[in-house]
């Protein structure tokens, strides 16, 4: 198999792996900044502003020829995309993580593939046949993930002691009490952020069909997210100018890292993978991010892990992969489709050629038959002519 085809098939997997590693780092770094009392509203504005500065020049230069013409309808989609993801989703997610933990937030976000599947089904991006076992797996996986999310939220259980957390306690967790990780308020915020994120991904997939310029779309989302987020931050943090100040600390690091990796690159990479495989595929790798955050959160933040959370996360992961298994036959590689189309065209050309050969052969046989009939008729005419000549000769002989 040519290297170009191998890379084309592997590219979506590499993209979502990069996405999960980047988001895991963002969860941990952002949690550090939020524990230092950074405003979630200001944080979202800063890191989308940095993402805009990064992506806008690249989009202007690299996609000058492929960027479609701007229309009012398209601009309206950009505004809605920015409202769903940078403003609603990110603010709710950050506030939910601030009330729980990075590990809990990452684990609960595994309900996203199920929510995305339901949204894609509603908007016609997913096909469901109730009699099909794969469609049943999609629906069953969705219900399983919802059950796992409820298990994580309402069931606590004993603390699982890890070597990296032995003798260490997160000071913010200690100050908020025993029920910190399973705060109902934080769980509801994270769940609501997942609904907003699912709507964003479905709309992004729809927008890419008419605006196939991933980098330009990323720049527009970040720009509009910065503007809309700034308006929200000014309203929510009015009279508190100190929240806008930044020093060379974890707050600045979190804003720069999140802007470059998790908004600038993540939206672009997500768009590429989604364009090739669809929105449900992109969200199906969230359990990997959960594991990465759990490991990093234990080492860096000394976050405690409860048995209820582990069981709930496992149930969610099972549900996610039921959905993914149900979708596994929906995907048809683009290069394979092209090969099939080319093969079909070749077969059609061969069939046409065969039909032409058969028609030509029939025409040749008809011409040969006509020639034989002509020769036969000509031979009969000559025979009659000769017989008439002989009769004339015999008549002359009798006269003489």
Order of alpha helices (4+ residues) and beta strands (2+ residues): alpha-alpha-alpha-alpha-alpha-alpha-alpha-beta-alpha-alpha-alpha-alpha-alpha-alpha-alpha-beta-alpha-alpha
